[in-house]
Amino acid sequence: MVDSLAHRILVTGASGFVGSALLQLLARDHGECEVFAFGHGNGQMNPIDLTDRSAVEAAIRKTRPTALVHLAAVAAPADARNAPRHAWDVNVTGTMNLAESVMRHAPEARFVYVSSSEAYGASFQSAAGRPVTENEPLRPTTVYGATKAAADLMIGQMAYDGLRAVRCRPFNHTGPGQSDAYVVPAFARQVAEIMAGKNEPVIHVGNLEVERDFLDVRDVVRAYARLATVDFDAEPDRVYNIASGQPRKIRDILDMLIARSGLDIEVRTDPERLRLNDTPFACGDASKARDRLNWRPVVPFEQTIADVLDYWRRMHGAR
């Protein structure tokens, strides 16, 4: 490992929830770095369609990054389930376009690929309640998990062909500003609406008994920034779980949000919110990231919950 050098960092998915958090961190703590923010959608400074191979080639040739953090994806599992072909195109073919372009035009660049804990899938069940390590097989059970597992394996193989790749497998993460397509902000939005007097004191939920490993997004992007700004010896097997190692029942998270509201709120199960193939337990062992990257989560989960609820209270004018 050597000290940080002058870096040109390209971030894909920069307009998203995690991308925005990463840009804020880089601006605050790594002001010496030149950052290229590539997003998707109207109004983006550098819009890019990852499925457009020519556009991807042009972007890499123009920026010639020393590091790239690849966050862009069809990231909401429901979106992937509802449009699987699009998810495969973006998450796998788009990732291939980007990696091939980096190998051709910026071969010395660090390629930080952000995979997902959902790639483990059925391996969580065979782990029998223990945190999984990076050595567990990828056995995805969802469309989203399958696309991330496929791209994860592809990037791992390309590392043997010379791609200077690092793969991260982040577990569930949340924070202020995350879409209510995800469970914690979905609960927080409903609580905030009740606090603002916009809805009756009832929250509609899916399966509350599953257990997940939750992180604060601000901790997660610290890992990505470190991988992009500190030069580690390149090895094809560089893959890291980004996890807290502490499983939490979804019911307990909802109870925390309700308690913070100070209100008496009824909880009702909505059959339409129940998911097929819902893994009962998912938790990660991040000792490899702790030992090799000197990374560990530092934001207390209670602070995360408070910040998410405060965000939705502001959105709905709740006191």
C-alpha positions as CSV (number, residue, x, y, z in Angstrom):
1,M,0.0,0.0,0.0
2,V,1.2,3.5,-0.8
3,D,0.0,7.0,0.1
4,S,-2.8,8.7,-1.7
5,L,-1.7,10.3,-5.0
6,A,-3.4,12.8,-7.3
7,H,-6.4,11.1,-8.6
8,R,-8.9,11.4,-11.4
9,I,-12.0,9.6,-10.2
10,L,-14.9,8.8,-12.4
11,V,-18.2,7.9,-10.6
12,T,-21.0,6.3,-12.5
13,G,-24.5,6.5,-11.0
14,A,-23.4,9.8,-9.5
15,S,-27.0,11.2,-9.5
16,G,-28.3,8.4,-7.3
17,F,-28.6,8.1,-3.6
18,V,-25.2,6.4,-3.0
19,G,-23.5,8.3,-5.7
20,S,-24.6,11.7,-4.2
21,A,-23.2,10.6,-0.8
22,L,-19.9,9.6,-2.4
23,L,-19.6,12.9,-4.2
24,Q,-20.2,14.8,-1.0
25,L,-17.5,12.7,0.8
26,L,-15.0,13.2,-2.0
27,A,-15.6,16.9,-2.1
28,R,-15.2,17.2,1.7
29,D,-12.3,14.8,2.4
30,H,-10.5,14.4,-1.0
31,G,-10.5,17.9,-2.5
32,E,-7.2,17.2,-4.2
33,C,-9.0,14.7,-6.5
34,E,-10.5,15.6,-9.8
35,V,-14.0,13.9,-9.9
36,F,-16.0,13.2,-13.0
37,A,-19.7,12.6,-12.1
38,F,-21.6,10.6,-14.6
39,G,-25.4,10.1,-14.0
40,H,-28.5,9.1,-16.0
41,G,-31.6,11.1,-16.7
42,N,-32.6,14.6,-17.7
43,G,-30.6,17.5,-16.3
44,Q,-27.4,15.6,-15.6
45,M,-24.2,17.3,-16.4
46,N,-22.6,14.1,-17.8
47,P,-25.5,11.8,-18.8
48,I,-24.4,8.4,-20.0
49,D,-26.2,5.3,-21.1
50,L,-24.1,2.4,-20.2
51,T,-25.7,0.2,-22.8
52,D,-24.4,2.6,-25.5
53,R,-20.9,1.2,-26.1
54,S,-19.7,4.1,-28.2
55,A,-20.8,6.6,-25.5
56,V,-19.0,4.7,-22.8
57,E,-15.8,4.5,-24.9
58,A,-15.9,8.2,-25.5
59,A,-16.4,9.0,-21.8
60,I,-13.4,6.8,-20.8
61,R,-11.2,8.2,-23.5
62,K,-12.1,11.8,-22.5
63,T,-11.6,11.4,-18.8
64,R,-8.8,8.8,-18.6
65,P,-9.5,8.1,-14.9
66,T,-7.0,6.8,-12.4
67,A,-9.9,5.2,-10.6
68,L,-13.5,4.4,-11.3
69,V,-16.3,3.7,-8.9
70,H,-19.1,1.9,-10.7
71,L,-22.4,2.5,-8.9
72,A,-24.8,2.8,-11.9
73,A,-27.3,0.0,-12.0
74,V,-31.0,-0.9,-11.9
75,A,-30.7,-0.9,-8.2
76,A,-34.2,-1.4,-6.8
77,P,-35.0,-5.1,-6.7
78,A,-38.6,-4.3,-7.6
79,D,-37.5,-2.4,-10.7
80,A,-35.3,-5.3,-11.7
81,R,-38.2,-7.8,-11.1
82,N,-40.6,-5.7,-13.2
83,A,-38.2,-5.1,-16.1
84,P,-35.7,-8.0,-16.1
85,R,-34.3,-7.5,-19.6
86,H,-33.5,-3.9,-18.9
87,A,-31.9,-4.9,-15.6
88,W,-29.7,-7.5,-17.4
89,D,-28.8,-5.0,-20.1
90,V,-27.7,-2.2,-17.6
91,N,-26.3,-4.3,-14.8
92,V,-24.3,-6.8,-16.9
93,T,-23.8,-5.6,-20.5
94,G,-23.4,-2.0,-19.2
95,T,-20.8,-3.1,-16.7
96,M,-19.0,-5.1,-19.5
97,N,-18.9,-2.0,-21.7
98,L,-17.4,0.1,-19.0
99,A,-14.8,-2.5,-17.9
100,E,-13.7,-3.2,-21.5
101,S,-13.3,0.5,-22.2
102,V,-11.2,1.0,-19.0
103,M,-9.0,-1.9,-20.1
104,R,-8.5,-0.3,-23.5
105,H,-8.2,3.4,-22.6
106,A,-7.2,3.6,-18.9
107,P,-5.5,0.3,-18.2
108,E,-3.9,1.5,-15.0
109,A,-7.1,2.7,-13.5
110,R,-8.6,1.0,-10.4
111,F,-12.0,-0.4,-11.2
112,V,-14.1,-0.4,-8.1
113,Y,-17.2,-2.6,-8.9
114,V,-20.1,-2.3,-6.5
115,S,-21.9,-5.6,-6.4
116,S,-24.5,-6.5,-3.8
117,S,-25.1,-8.9,-0.9
118,E,-28.1,-10.1,-2.8
119,A,-25.7,-12.0,-5.0
120,Y,-25.3,-14.5,-2.1
121,G,-29.0,-15.4,-2.2
122,A,-29.6,-19.0,-1.1
123,S,-26.1,-19.1,0.5
124,F,-27.6,-17.2,3.4
125,Q,-29.8,-20.1,4.2
126,S,-27.0,-22.7,4.0
127,A,-24.9,-20.4,6.3
128,A,-27.4,-21.4,9.1
129,G,-27.5,-18.0,10.8
130,R,-23.9,-17.1,10.7
131,P,-22.4,-14.0,8.8
132,V,-21.3,-15.0,5.4
133,T,-17.7,-14.4,4.2
134,E,-16.6,-13.6,0.6
135,N,-15.9,-17.3,0.1
136,E,-19.6,-18.2,0.1
137,P,-20.9,-19.2,-3.4
138,L,-23.1,-16.7,-5.3
139,R,-26.5,-18.3,-5.4
140,P,-28.9,-15.4,-6.2
141,T,-32.7,-15.9,-5.8
142,T,-33.9,-12.6,-7.3
143,V,-33.5,-10.9,-10.7
144,Y,-31.5,-8.1,-9.2
145,G,-29.3,-10.5,-7.3
146,A,-28.7,-12.6,-10.4
147,T,-27.6,-9.5,-12.4
148,K,-25.2,-8.4,-9.7
149,A,-23.8,-11.9,-9.3
150,A,-23.2,-12.3,-13.0
151,A,-21.4,-8.9,-13.3
152,D,-19.5,-9.7,-10.1
153,L,-18.2,-13.0,-11.6
154,M,-17.5,-11.3,-14.9
155,I,-15.4,-8.5,-13.3
156,G,-13.6,-11.2,-11.2
157,Q,-12.7,-13.0,-14.4
158,M,-11.6,-9.8,-16.2
159,A,-9.2,-9.2,-13.3
160,Y,-7.2,-12.2,-14.5
161,D,-7.0,-10.6,-17.9
162,G,-5.5,-7.4,-16.4
163,L,-8.4,-5.3,-15.2
164,R,-7.3,-3.7,-11.9
165,A,-10.6,-4.6,-10.2
166,V,-11.8,-4.5,-6.7
167,R,-15.3,-5.9,-6.0
168,C,-17.4,-4.7,-3.1
169,R,-20.5,-6.6,-1.8
170,P,-22.4,-4.1,0.3
171,F,-25.2,-5.2,2.6
172,N,-28.4,-3.2,3.1
173,H,-27.6,0.5,3.6
174,T,-29.8,3.5,4.1
175,G,-29.7,7.2,5.1
176,P,-31.4,10.5,4.5
177,G,-32.4,10.9,0.9
178,Q,-32.9,7.3,0.0
179,S,-36.0,6.4,-2.1
180,D,-39.0,5.0,-0.4
181,A,-38.7,2.0,-2.6
182,Y,-36.5,0.6,0.2
183,V,-37.8,-0.6,3.5
184,V,-36.4,1.9,6.0
185,P,-37.4,5.1,4.1
186,A,-40.7,3.4,3.2
187,F,-41.5,3.1,6.9
188,A,-40.1,6.5,7.8
189,R,-42.3,8.1,5.1
190,Q,-45.4,6.5,6.5
191,V,-44.5,7.6,10.0
192,A,-43.8,11.2,8.9
193,E,-47.1,11.4,7.0
194,I,-48.9,10.3,10.2
195,M,-47.0,12.8,12.3
196,A,-48.0,15.5,9.8
197,G,-51.6,14.6,10.1
198,K,-51.8,13.5,6.5
199,N,-52.8,9.8,7.2
200,E,-54.5,7.8,9.8
201,P,-52.2,6.2,12.4
202,V,-51.8,2.9,10.5
203,I,-48.6,1.6,8.8
204,H,-48.9,-1.1,6.1
205,V,-46.0,-3.6,6.1
206,G,-44.7,-6.8,4.5
207,N,-42.8,-9.5,6.4
208,L,-41.4,-8.0,9.6
209,E,-39.6,-11.2,10.8
210,V,-36.7,-11.2,8.3
211,E,-33.3,-10.1,9.6
212,R,-31.0,-7.9,7.7
213,D,-27.5,-6.4,8.1
214,F,-27.9,-2.6,7.9
215,L,-25.4,0.1,7.4
216,D,-25.4,3.9,7.1
217,V,-24.7,5.0,3.5
218,R,-22.1,7.4,4.9
219,D,-20.1,4.4,6.2
220,V,-20.5,2.6,2.9
221,V,-19.1,5.4,0.7
222,R,-16.1,5.7,3.0
223,A,-15.1,2.2,1.9
224,Y,-15.6,3.2,-1.8
225,A,-13.6,6.4,-1.4
226,R,-10.7,4.5,0.3
227,L,-10.5,2.0,-2.5
228,A,-10.5,4.7,-5.1
229,T,-7.9,6.9,-3.5
230,V,-5.4,4.6,-1.8
231,D,-3.3,2.3,-4.0
232,F,-3.3,-1.3,-3.0
233,D,-1.4,-4.1,-4.7
234,A,-3.5,-5.5,-7.5
235,E,-4.7,-9.0,-6.9
236,P,-7.5,-10.7,-8.8
237,D,-9.2,-11.9,-5.6
238,R,-9.8,-8.5,-4.1
239,V,-13.5,-8.7,-3.1
240,Y,-14.9,-7.3,0.1
241,N,-18.1,-7.5,2.1
242,I,-19.2,-4.1,3.3
243,A,-21.3,-5.1,6.3
244,S,-22.0,-4.3,10.0
245,G,-22.0,-8.0,11.0
246,Q,-25.1,-7.3,13.2
247,P,-28.4,-8.6,11.9
248,R,-31.6,-6.6,12.8
249,K,-35.2,-7.7,12.6
250,I,-37.2,-5.4,10.3
251,R,-39.8,-5.3,13.1
252,D,-37.3,-3.8,15.4
253,I,-36.4,-1.1,12.9
254,L,-40.1,-0.2,12.6
255,D,-40.5,-0.1,16.3
256,M,-37.6,2.3,16.5
257,L,-39.2,4.7,14.1
258,I,-42.6,4.5,15.8
259,A,-41.0,5.1,19.1
260,R,-39.3,8.3,17.8
261,S,-42.7,9.5,16.6
262,G,-44.2,9.4,20.1
263,L,-47.5,8.3,18.6
264,D,-49.7,5.2,19.0
265,I,-49.5,3.7,15.5
266,E,-51.2,0.4,14.4
267,V,-49.2,-2.0,12.2
268,R,-51.1,-3.9,9.5
269,T,-49.7,-6.6,7.2
270,D,-50.3,-5.9,3.5
271,P,-50.2,-9.2,1.4
272,E,-49.1,-7.2,-1.6
273,R,-46.0,-6.2,0.2
274,L,-44.9,-9.8,0.9
275,R,-42.1,-10.9,-1.3
276,L,-41.5,-14.3,-2.9
277,N,-38.0,-15.8,-2.3
278,D,-37.7,-13.5,0.8
279,T,-34.5,-14.6,2.5
280,P,-35.2,-14.9,6.3
281,F,-31.7,-14.0,7.4
282,A,-28.8,-12.1,5.8
283,C,-25.7,-10.9,7.6
284,G,-22.1,-10.3,6.4
285,D,-18.7,-10.9,7.8
286,A,-16.6,-7.8,7.0
287,S,-13.4,-8.8,8.8
288,K,-11.5,-8.8,5.5
289,A,-12.4,-5.1,4.9
290,R,-11.5,-4.3,8.4
291,D,-8.1,-6.0,8.2
292,R,-7.0,-5.0,4.7
293,L,-8.8,-1.7,4.3
294,N,-8.9,-0.5,7.9
295,W,-12.6,0.1,7.4
296,R,-15.4,-0.4,9.9
297,P,-18.8,1.2,10.3
298,V,-18.8,4.2,12.7
299,V,-22.3,5.8,12.4
300,P,-24.6,4.4,15.2
301,F,-27.7,2.8,13.8
302,E,-29.8,4.9,16.1
303,Q,-28.4,8.0,14.4
304,T,-29.2,6.6,11.0
305,I,-32.8,6.0,11.9
306,A,-33.1,9.5,13.4
307,D,-31.7,11.1,10.3
308,V,-33.9,9.1,7.9
309,L,-37.0,10.0,9.9
310,D,-36.0,13.7,10.2
311,Y,-35.5,13.8,6.4
312,W,-39.1,12.5,5.8
313,R,-40.5,14.8,8.5
314,R,-39.0,17.8,6.6
315,M,-40.5,16.5,3.3
316,H,-44.0,16.4,4.9
317,G,-43.8,19.3,7.2
318,A,-44.1,17.2,10.3
319,R,-43.2,18.7,13.7
